[in-house]
Amino acid sequence: MRIPLNEFEQLIDENILKRGLAYFNGGAITDFSEISNGEYEAIVSGTEDYTVQLEVENNSIIEHNCDCPYDMGAVCKHVVAVIFHLQQDELELNQSSPNITKGKKKTKSVNQQVKELLKTISHNELIYFVEENCKNDKKFRNYFLASFGHLSQNQSKEFYQKQIQSILQTAAGRDGWIGWSDMKYVVNTTQPFLENAEQYLQKKNFENVFFISTALLEEMTKAFQYGDDSNGDLGYFVESAMELLSKLSKKEISTSLKQKIFEYCISAFKQKLFEGWDWHLGILHIAGDLIDNEKEADIILNCLESVNGEYEREYAQSYKLELLRQCKNPKDVEEFINKHISNSKIRQQEIEKAFESKNYERAKALAKDGITCDEQSKPGLAKDWYDWLLKIALVQNDTPNVIKYARYRLIENFGATQDYYQILKNTIEPEKWHSFLEEIIKEVTPKNRWTYTELIRKIYIKEEWWDRLFLMLKQNLSLENIQENEQYLVKDYSAELTELYSERLTNYVEKFVGRNHYQTACRYLRRMKKLGANERVNELIELFRKKYPQRKALMDELIRV
């Protein structure tokens, strides 16, 4: 959201604006710095201390961020407080503000100050400063080690684990829980490990990549038990660590390191280090990229045999088939497929193979068997098999079956993958088309308590049957339905839509109280204006003012219509 500094009051919710101004006037901004040209950072004291970052270009805020948990809108009160400070005290855009000090000398940015100081501080002074801060400030020490620990000669997985553990323990504090706001520290302090690992990968220092990725993988997985990962930060580090291992497994690495990574993957799986997470099985995929012989393949196959749980077992069987194709003879592969064809992933692969090789009879047989197998217990999956039957019928120009399967999927539209309506229209003779549609409408209508069904609505729109669409709308009135159909009916039913909106809005404002509801009502009033109903809108506004004068928020919102 781009925010012009001269107009920001008009773009931000009134309540947030008032709260932000109160924070600014109350001196909640305890620290404000220009980090570099046009980039600012501030600390705002509220329930907790929150960090706000702004980037300004041509007197407009082009980027803004706050680490508070507010997620009800684009801008929080802390950002607004900093905008007031920036506007009045820093950029001097509001010359009438009493907070402006005339002739105020602009301070140097933090970046400039740091550069100047580094030129004057001696090497020994810097060493002393780092040593003392590492002794006294655990957060500083953690960040220092994360950034420069890779220069140590004693690297190992354990070396990195200790550093990551220290970061997580510091963030968890005395109560042993890493809260939402603490995650920013974890991210900032842990990110250097990933950056260093990527550099090691480029420099072909592969062993250190292995150390860092496995340390991250294990410690971040444990942290899910005592950390708030609602932002996905822990997951990000796990995914990044798995990606590093995957990249590593595809590089030309030494035999000894290859063996070490393979053994780690198998050991991690057997010890169930990551059980319950996707990477529990994902680690075996990395091991599979490293196999050199049938013996190693058998080790992975044996691991896959131990997998429990329906979803995990299906995944394991699919991967097992992949390994069998790599390392075993075709007879073993065929036997495994026949035994596990009820696995949807394996069935899907086999249908795709048969279709690509134009073995349509086998593809049809597999799809029909899938319908029989899954229609009761997994109806959504069964529709995938119907889609394959339709795809095959289209390729074979099998008109009766194209109509049969496309009709079924048009009605049972869940998880649609094709335009069944257009397929049918292209296939059915024009003179029979409307009677075909009427049969579908007749079939669908009794199945639903309400006549307003998306399929019938779609048919009316596609065929431009506006009279029937309008009748359907009248029988199922709601503000949402009126808006949804407005674009199709406005040409022929503008006046009628105005009255429908009026009727529903009158009921809506009577029934619902609160600014959010008033904003919704006013949004529909503005839609009525676009229909050319200015006079009716003014009548409604006057009605609401007379009927609900005590609702101040409503009066505020009506002014903006």
C-alpha positions as CSV (number, residue, x, y, z in Angstrom):
1,M,0.0,0.0,0.0
2,R,1.6,3.3,-1.2
3,I,0.8,6.1,1.3
4,P,1.3,9.8,0.2
5,L,2.5,11.6,3.3
6,N,0.4,14.7,2.6
7,E,-2.8,12.6,2.3
8,F,-2.3,9.6,4.6
9,E,-5.2,10.6,6.9
10,Q,-7.6,10.0,4.1
11,L,-6.3,6.5,3.3
12,I,-6.3,5.0,6.8
13,D,-9.2,3.7,8.9
14,E,-10.4,6.4,11.3
15,N,-10.0,4.3,14.5
16,I,-6.5,3.3,13.6
17,L,-5.7,6.9,12.7
18,K,-6.9,8.2,16.1
19,R,-5.0,5.5,18.0
20,G,-1.8,6.2,16.1
21,L,-2.1,9.9,16.8
22,A,-2.7,9.2,20.5
23,Y,0.5,7.1,20.5
24,F,2.4,9.8,18.8
25,N,1.1,12.6,21.1
26,G,1.8,10.4,24.1
27,G,5.5,10.0,23.3
28,A,5.3,6.3,22.5
29,I,8.1,6.6,19.9
30,T,11.1,6.0,22.1
31,D,13.7,5.7,19.3
32,F,13.8,7.0,15.7
33,S,16.6,6.6,13.2
34,E,17.2,7.1,9.5
35,I,19.0,3.9,8.6
36,S,19.9,5.0,5.2
37,N,18.6,7.5,2.6
38,G,14.8,7.3,2.7
39,E,14.8,4.3,5.1
40,Y,13.6,4.8,8.7
41,E,13.3,2.6,11.8
42,A,11.5,3.4,15.0
43,I,10.7,1.7,18.3
44,V,7.1,2.3,19.4
45,S,6.2,1.4,23.0
46,G,2.8,-0.1,23.4
47,T,1.8,-3.4,25.1
48,E,5.3,-4.3,24.2
49,D,8.1,-2.5,22.2
50,Y,7.5,-2.9,18.5
51,T,9.8,-2.1,15.6
52,V,8.4,-0.1,12.7
53,Q,10.3,0.2,9.4
54,L,9.4,2.7,6.7
55,E,10.8,3.4,3.2
56,V,10.0,6.8,1.7
57,E,10.4,7.9,-1.9
58,N,9.0,11.2,-3.4
59,N,7.1,12.1,-0.2
60,S,5.3,8.7,-0.3
61,I,5.7,5.7,1.9
62,I,6.4,2.8,-0.5
63,E,7.1,0.1,2.1
64,H,6.1,-0.2,5.7
65,N,6.4,-3.0,8.3
66,C,5.7,-3.5,12.0
67,D,6.4,-6.6,14.0
68,C,3.3,-6.3,16.1
69,P,0.6,-9.1,15.7
70,Y,-2.0,-6.8,14.2
71,D,-3.6,-8.3,11.0
72,M,-7.0,-6.7,10.6
73,G,-5.9,-4.2,8.0
74,A,-3.0,-2.8,5.9
75,V,-1.7,-0.4,8.5
76,C,-1.5,-0.7,12.3
77,K,-1.5,2.1,14.9
78,H,2.3,1.8,15.5
79,V,2.9,2.5,11.8
80,V,0.5,5.5,11.9
81,A,2.3,6.9,15.0
82,V,5.6,6.8,13.2
83,I,4.1,8.4,10.1
84,F,2.9,11.3,12.2
85,H,6.4,11.6,13.7
86,L,8.0,11.4,10.2
87,Q,5.6,13.9,8.7
88,Q,5.8,16.5,11.5
89,D,9.3,16.1,13.1
90,E,11.5,14.7,10.3
91,L,10.3,15.9,6.9
92,E,8.6,19.0,8.2
93,L,5.7,18.6,5.9
94,N,3.2,20.1,8.4
95,Q,4.7,23.6,9.1
96,S,1.9,24.5,11.5
97,S,2.8,21.6,13.9
98,P,3.9,22.8,17.3
99,N,6.4,20.0,17.4
100,I,8.5,21.5,14.6
101,T,11.7,23.2,15.7
102,K,12.7,25.9,13.1
103,G,16.2,25.6,11.8
104,K,16.4,22.1,13.0
105,K,19.7,20.5,11.9
106,K,19.2,17.2,10.1
107,T,21.1,14.4,11.9
108,K,23.2,12.0,9.9
109,S,21.8,8.6,9.1
110,V,22.7,5.6,11.2
111,N,24.5,4.2,8.3
112,Q,26.6,7.3,7.9
113,Q,27.4,7.4,11.6
114,V,28.5,3.8,11.7
115,K,30.8,4.3,8.7
116,E,32.5,7.3,10.2
117,L,33.0,5.6,13.6
118,L,34.5,2.5,11.9
119,K,37.1,4.8,10.3
120,T,38.2,6.2,13.7
121,I,38.0,3.2,16.0
122,S,41.2,1.2,16.3
123,H,41.4,-2.5,15.6
124,N,42.1,-3.3,19.2
125,E,39.2,-1.2,20.4
126,L,36.9,-3.1,18.1
127,I,38.2,-6.5,19.4
128,Y,37.7,-5.3,23.0
129,F,34.2,-4.1,22.1
130,V,33.2,-7.4,20.5
131,E,34.7,-9.5,23.3
132,E,32.9,-7.5,26.0
133,N,29.6,-7.6,24.3
134,C,29.9,-11.3,23.6
135,K,30.4,-11.8,27.4
136,N,27.6,-9.6,28.5
137,D,25.0,-9.8,25.7
138,K,23.8,-13.3,24.8
139,K,21.9,-12.0,21.7
140,F,24.9,-10.2,20.4
141,R,27.1,-13.3,21.0
142,N,24.6,-15.5,19.2
143,Y,24.4,-13.2,16.2
144,F,28.2,-12.8,16.1
145,L,28.8,-16.6,16.2
146,A,26.1,-17.2,13.6
147,S,27.7,-14.6,11.3
148,F,31.3,-15.6,11.7
149,G,31.4,-19.1,13.2
150,H,32.0,-20.5,9.8
151,L,35.5,-19.1,10.0
152,S,36.3,-21.5,12.8
153,Q,38.6,-24.5,12.1
154,N,36.5,-26.8,14.4
155,Q,33.3,-27.1,12.4
156,S,30.9,-30.0,12.9
157,K,27.2,-30.7,13.1
158,E,27.5,-30.4,16.9
159,F,29.4,-27.1,16.5
160,Y,26.4,-25.6,14.7
161,Q,23.8,-27.3,16.8
162,K,25.2,-25.6,19.9
163,Q,25.0,-22.2,18.3
164,I,21.4,-22.8,17.1
165,Q,20.4,-24.2,20.5
166,S,21.7,-21.0,22.1
167,I,19.7,-18.8,19.8
168,L,16.5,-20.8,20.4
169,Q,17.1,-20.9,24.2
170,T,17.7,-17.2,24.3
171,A,14.5,-16.5,22.4
172,A,12.5,-18.9,24.6
173,G,13.6,-17.1,27.8
174,R,12.6,-18.2,31.3
175,D,9.2,-19.5,30.4
176,G,10.7,-21.8,27.7
177,W,8.3,-20.6,24.9
178,I,9.3,-18.7,21.8
179,G,6.4,-16.3,21.2
180,W,5.3,-14.7,18.0
181,S,7.4,-11.5,18.7
182,D,10.5,-13.5,19.6
183,M,10.6,-15.2,16.2
184,K,12.0,-12.1,14.6
185,Y,15.1,-12.5,16.7
186,V,15.3,-16.2,15.8
187,V,15.0,-15.4,12.1
188,N,17.5,-12.5,12.0
189,T,20.1,-14.5,14.0
190,T,19.7,-17.8,12.2
191,Q,19.6,-16.5,8.7
192,P,23.4,-16.1,8.5
193,F,23.7,-19.9,8.8
194,L,21.8,-20.4,5.5
195,E,23.8,-17.6,3.8
196,N,27.0,-19.2,4.8
197,A,25.8,-22.7,3.7
198,E,25.0,-21.3,0.2
199,Q,28.5,-19.8,0.0
200,Y,30.0,-23.1,1.0
201,L,27.9,-24.8,-1.7
202,Q,29.3,-22.4,-4.3
203,K,32.9,-22.9,-3.1
204,K,32.4,-26.7,-3.0
205,N,33.0,-26.9,0.7
206,F,30.4,-29.6,0.8
207,E,31.0,-31.0,4.3
208,N,30.2,-27.8,6.0
209,V,26.9,-27.6,4.0
210,F,26.1,-31.0,5.4
211,F,26.9,-29.8,9.0
212,I,24.8,-26.7,8.8
213,S,21.8,-28.2,7.0
214,T,21.5,-31.2,9.4
215,A,22.0,-29.0,12.5
216,L,19.2,-26.7,11.3
217,L,17.0,-29.6,10.4
218,E,17.2,-31.2,13.8
219,E,17.0,-28.1,16.0
220,M,14.3,-26.4,14.1
221,T,12.2,-29.5,14.1
222,K,12.5,-29.7,17.9
223,A,11.6,-26.0,18.2
224,F,8.1,-26.7,16.8
225,Q,7.4,-28.1,20.3
226,Y,8.1,-24.9,22.1
227,G,7.7,-22.1,19.5
228,D,4.9,-20.2,17.8
229,D,5.3,-20.9,14.1
230,S,2.2,-19.1,12.9
231,N,4.3,-17.1,10.5
232,G,6.0,-20.2,9.2
233,D,9.5,-19.1,10.2
234,L,10.6,-22.5,11.7
235,G,9.1,-24.2,8.6
236,Y,11.1,-21.9,6.4
237,F,14.4,-23.0,8.0
238,V,13.4,-26.7,7.8
239,E,12.5,-26.4,4.1
240,S,15.7,-24.5,3.4
241,A,17.8,-27.2,5.2
242,M,16.1,-29.9,3.2
243,E,16.7,-28.0,0.0
244,L,20.4,-27.7,0.9
245,L,20.6,-31.4,1.5
246,S,18.8,-32.1,-1.7
247,K,21.2,-29.8,-3.7
248,L,24.1,-31.5,-2.0
249,S,23.0,-35.0,-2.9
250,K,23.0,-34.0,-6.6
251,K,26.6,-32.6,-6.5
252,E,29.7,-34.5,-7.4
253,I,30.8,-35.1,-3.8
254,S,33.4,-37.5,-2.4
255,T,32.5,-41.1,-1.8
256,S,33.1,-40.7,2.0
257,L,30.7,-37.7,2.2
258,K,28.1,-39.4,0.1
259,Q,28.2,-42.4,2.4
260,K,28.0,-40.1,5.4
261,I,24.9,-38.3,4.1
262,F,23.3,-41.6,3.1
263,E,23.9,-43.1,6.6
264,Y,22.6,-39.9,8.2
265,C,19.3,-40.1,6.2
266,I,18.7,-43.7,7.1
267,S,19.6,-43.2,10.7
268,A,17.4,-40.1,11.0
269,F,14.5,-42.1,9.6
270,K,15.1,-45.2,11.8
271,Q,15.5,-43.0,14.9
272,K,12.2,-41.2,13.9
273,L,13.9,-37.8,14.4
274,F,11.3,-36.2,12.1
275,E,8.3,-38.5,12.6
276,G,5.0,-36.8,12.0
277,W,6.5,-34.3,9.6
278,D,6.7,-34.5,5.8
279,W,10.5,-34.6,5.9
280,H,10.4,-37.9,7.8
281,L,9.8,-39.6,4.4
282,G,11.5,-36.7,2.5
283,I,14.8,-37.6,4.0
284,L,14.6,-41.0,2.3
285,H,14.2,-39.3,-1.0
286,I,17.5,-37.6,-0.4
287,A,19.0,-41.0,0.4
288,G,17.6,-42.3,-2.8
289,D,19.5,-39.6,-4.8
290,L,22.7,-41.0,-3.4
291,I,22.3,-44.8,-4.0
292,D,25.1,-46.5,-6.1
293,N,24.0,-50.1,-5.9
294,E,21.1,-52.5,-5.2
295,K,22.1,-53.1,-1.6
296,E,21.6,-49.4,-0.8
297,A,18.3,-49.4,-2.6
298,D,17.2,-52.4,-0.5
299,I,18.0,-50.5,2.7
300,I,15.6,-47.7,1.6
301,L,13.0,-50.2,0.5
302,N,13.1,-51.9,3.9
303,C,12.7,-48.5,5.6
304,L,9.6,-47.8,3.4
305,E,8.1,-51.1,4.5
306,S,7.9,-49.9,8.1
307,V,5.8,-46.8,7.2
308,N,2.3,-46.7,8.9
309,G,-0.7,-44.4,8.3
310,E,-2.8,-44.3,5.1
311,Y,-1.4,-41.1,3.6
312,E,2.2,-42.0,4.6
313,R,1.8,-45.5,3.3
314,E,0.5,-44.3,-0.1
315,Y,3.5,-41.9,-0.4
316,A,5.9,-44.7,0.7
317,Q,4.5,-47.1,-1.9
318,S,4.8,-44.6,-4.7
319,Y,8.4,-43.9,-3.8
320,K,9.0,-47.6,-3.5
321,L,7.8,-48.1,-7.0
322,E,10.1,-45.4,-8.2
323,L,13.1,-47.2,-6.6
324,L,12.0,-50.6,-8.0
325,R,11.9,-49.1,-11.5
326,Q,15.5,-47.9,-10.9
327,C,17.0,-51.0,-9.4
328,K,14.8,-54.1,-10.0
329,N,13.7,-56.1,-12.9
330,P,10.4,-55.4,-14.8
331,K,8.7,-58.5,-13.4
332,D,9.2,-57.2,-9.8
333,V,7.9,-53.8,-10.9
334,E,4.8,-55.3,-12.5
335,E,4.0,-57.4,-9.5
336,F,4.3,-54.5,-7.1
337,I,2.0,-52.3,-9.4
338,N,-0.7,-55.0,-9.5
339,K,-0.5,-55.5,-5.8
340,H,-0.8,-51.8,-4.9
341,I,-3.0,-50.5,-7.8
342,S,-5.5,-49.2,-5.2
343,N,-2.9,-46.6,-4.3
344,S,-4.2,-43.5,-6.1
345,K,-0.7,-42.2,-6.8
346,I,0.3,-45.4,-8.5
347,R,-3.0,-45.7,-10.4
348,Q,-2.6,-42.1,-11.6
349,Q,0.9,-42.9,-12.8
350,E,-0.2,-46.0,-14.6
351,I,-3.1,-44.3,-16.3
352,E,-0.8,-41.5,-17.5
353,K,1.7,-44.0,-18.9
354,A,-1.1,-45.9,-20.7
355,F,-2.6,-42.7,-22.1
356,E,0.8,-41.4,-23.3
357,S,1.5,-44.7,-25.0
358,K,-2.0,-44.7,-26.5
359,N,-3.0,-47.9,-24.7
360,Y,-6.5,-46.5,-24.2
361,E,-8.1,-49.8,-23.2
362,R,-5.7,-50.2,-20.2
363,A,-6.2,-46.5,-19.3
364,K,-10.0,-47.0,-19.3
365,A,-9.9,-50.2,-17.4
366,L,-7.7,-48.6,-14.7
367,A,-10.0,-45.5,-14.5
368,K,-13.2,-47.6,-14.2
369,D,-11.6,-49.8,-11.6
370,G,-10.6,-46.6,-9.7
371,I,-14.3,-45.4,-9.8
372,T,-15.4,-48.8,-8.3
373,C,-12.7,-48.7,-5.7
374,D,-13.1,-45.0,-4.6
375,E,-16.6,-43.8,-5.4
376,Q,-18.0,-44.6,-1.9
377,S,-15.1,-43.8,0.4
378,K,-13.3,-41.1,-1.7
379,P,-15.9,-39.5,-4.1
380,G,-13.6,-36.6,-4.9
381,L,-10.9,-39.0,-6.1
382,A,-13.4,-40.9,-8.1
383,K,-14.2,-37.7,-10.1
384,D,-10.5,-37.7,-11.2
385,W,-11.0,-41.1,-12.8
386,Y,-14.2,-39.8,-14.5
387,D,-12.0,-37.0,-15.9
388,W,-9.6,-39.6,-17.4
389,L,-12.5,-41.4,-19.0
390,L,-13.7,-38.1,-20.5
391,K,-10.2,-37.3,-21.7
392,I,-9.9,-40.7,-23.4
393,A,-13.4,-40.4,-25.0
394,L,-12.4,-37.0,-26.4
395,V,-9.2,-38.4,-28.0
396,Q,-11.1,-41.4,-29.4
397,N,-14.0,-39.1,-30.7
398,D,-16.4,-41.3,-28.7
399,T,-19.3,-38.9,-28.8
400,P,-21.8,-40.9,-26.5
401,N,-19.2,-41.2,-23.8
402,V,-18.0,-37.6,-24.2
403,I,-21.6,-36.6,-23.5
404,K,-22.0,-39.1,-20.7
405,Y,-18.9,-38.2,-18.8
406,A,-19.0,-34.4,-19.4
407,R,-22.6,-34.3,-18.3
408,Y,-21.8,-36.2,-15.1
409,R,-18.9,-33.9,-14.4
410,L,-20.9,-30.7,-15.2
411,I,-23.4,-31.7,-12.6
412,E,-20.9,-33.1,-10.1
413,N,-18.5,-30.1,-10.6
414,F,-16.4,-30.5,-7.5
415,G,-12.7,-30.3,-8.4
416,A,-13.4,-29.4,-12.0
417,T,-10.4,-29.7,-14.3
418,Q,-12.1,-29.0,-17.7
419,D,-14.8,-26.8,-19.1
420,Y,-17.5,-29.4,-19.2
421,Y,-20.1,-26.9,-20.4
422,Q,-18.1,-26.0,-23.5
423,I,-17.2,-29.6,-24.2
424,L,-20.9,-30.5,-24.2
425,K,-21.9,-27.5,-26.3
426,N,-19.2,-28.4,-28.9
427,T,-20.4,-32.0,-29.0
428,I,-24.2,-31.9,-28.9
429,E,-26.1,-30.9,-32.1
430,P,-27.3,-27.3,-31.9
431,E,-31.0,-28.1,-32.3
432,K,-30.8,-30.5,-29.3
433,W,-28.8,-28.2,-27.1
434,H,-31.5,-26.2,-25.3
435,S,-33.6,-29.3,-24.5
436,F,-30.4,-31.0,-23.2
437,L,-29.9,-28.0,-20.8
438,E,-33.5,-28.1,-19.7
439,E,-33.1,-31.7,-18.7
440,I,-30.1,-30.9,-16.6
441,I,-31.9,-28.0,-14.9
442,K,-34.8,-30.3,-14.2
443,E,-32.5,-32.9,-12.8
444,V,-30.5,-30.6,-10.6
445,T,-33.3,-28.5,-9.1
446,P,-35.1,-31.1,-7.0
447,K,-31.7,-32.1,-5.4
448,N,-31.4,-28.8,-3.7
449,R,-33.5,-27.1,-1.1
450,W,-32.8,-23.7,-2.7
451,T,-33.3,-23.1,-6.4
452,Y,-30.2,-20.8,-6.4
453,T,-27.5,-23.2,-7.5
454,E,-24.3,-22.2,-9.1
455,L,-24.7,-24.7,-12.0
456,I,-28.2,-23.3,-13.0
457,R,-26.9,-19.8,-12.6
458,K,-24.0,-20.6,-14.9
459,I,-26.3,-22.0,-17.5
460,Y,-28.5,-18.9,-17.4
461,I,-25.4,-16.6,-17.8
462,K,-23.8,-18.7,-20.6
463,E,-27.1,-18.7,-22.5
464,E,-27.9,-15.1,-21.6
465,W,-31.3,-16.1,-20.2
466,W,-31.5,-12.8,-18.2
467,D,-35.2,-13.1,-17.4
468,R,-34.7,-16.5,-15.8
469,L,-31.6,-15.2,-14.0
470,F,-33.5,-12.3,-12.6
471,L,-36.4,-14.5,-11.4
472,M,-33.9,-16.8,-9.8
473,L,-32.3,-13.8,-8.0
474,K,-35.7,-12.5,-6.7
475,Q,-36.4,-16.0,-5.3
476,N,-33.1,-16.0,-3.4
477,L,-32.5,-12.4,-2.4
478,S,-29.4,-11.3,-0.5
479,L,-27.0,-8.3,-1.0
480,E,-24.3,-10.7,-2.0
481,N,-26.5,-12.4,-4.7
482,I,-27.6,-9.0,-6.0
483,Q,-24.0,-7.8,-6.4
484,E,-22.9,-11.2,-7.9
485,N,-25.5,-10.9,-10.7
486,E,-25.5,-7.1,-11.1
487,Q,-23.1,-7.1,-14.0
488,Y,-25.3,-9.5,-16.1
489,L,-28.6,-7.8,-15.2
490,V,-27.8,-4.1,-15.1
491,K,-28.6,-3.5,-18.8
492,D,-32.1,-4.8,-18.6
493,Y,-33.0,-4.5,-15.0
494,S,-31.3,-1.4,-13.6
495,A,-34.4,0.0,-11.9
496,E,-35.3,-3.4,-10.4
497,L,-31.8,-3.9,-9.0
498,T,-32.0,-0.5,-7.4
499,E,-35.2,-1.5,-5.6
500,L,-33.8,-4.9,-4.6
501,Y,-30.8,-3.2,-3.1
502,S,-33.0,-0.6,-1.3
503,E,-35.2,-3.3,0.2
504,R,-32.2,-5.4,1.4
505,L,-30.2,-2.5,2.7
506,T,-33.1,-1.2,4.8
507,N,-33.4,-4.5,6.5
508,Y,-29.6,-4.8,6.8
509,V,-29.1,-1.5,8.6
510,E,-32.0,-2.2,10.9
511,K,-30.6,-5.6,11.8
512,F,-26.9,-5.1,12.1
513,V,-25.0,-2.6,14.3
514,G,-21.3,-1.7,14.2
515,R,-18.9,0.2,11.9
516,N,-17.9,-2.8,9.8
517,H,-21.6,-3.4,9.0
518,Y,-22.1,0.3,8.3
519,Q,-19.2,0.3,5.9
520,T,-20.7,-2.7,4.1
521,A,-24.0,-0.9,3.8
522,C,-22.3,2.2,2.4
523,R,-20.4,0.1,-0.1
524,Y,-23.7,-1.1,-1.5
525,L,-25.0,2.5,-1.5
526,R,-22.1,3.4,-3.7
527,R,-22.9,0.4,-6.0
528,M,-26.4,1.8,-6.3
529,K,-24.9,5.2,-7.4
530,K,-23.1,3.4,-10.2
531,L,-26.5,2.1,-11.3
532,G,-27.5,5.7,-11.7
533,A,-29.8,5.7,-8.6
534,N,-28.4,8.9,-7.0
535,E,-31.9,10.1,-6.0
536,R,-32.8,6.7,-4.3
537,V,-29.4,6.7,-2.5
538,N,-30.1,10.2,-1.1
539,E,-33.5,9.1,0.1
540,L,-32.0,6.1,1.9
541,I,-29.3,8.2,3.5
542,E,-31.9,10.7,4.7
543,L,-34.0,7.8,6.0
544,F,-31.0,6.3,7.9
545,R,-30.2,9.8,9.4
546,K,-33.7,10.3,10.7
547,K,-34.2,6.8,11.9
548,Y,-30.7,6.1,13.6
549,P,-29.3,9.6,14.7
550,Q,-27.8,8.0,17.7
551,R,-25.5,5.7,15.6
552,K,-22.5,8.0,15.3
553,A,-20.4,5.6,13.3
554,L,-23.2,5.2,10.8
555,M,-23.5,9.0,10.4
556,D,-19.7,9.1,9.8
557,E,-19.8,6.5,7.1
558,L,-22.9,8.0,5.4
559,I,-20.9,11.3,4.9
560,R,-18.4,9.3,2.7
561,V,-21.0,7.8,0.3
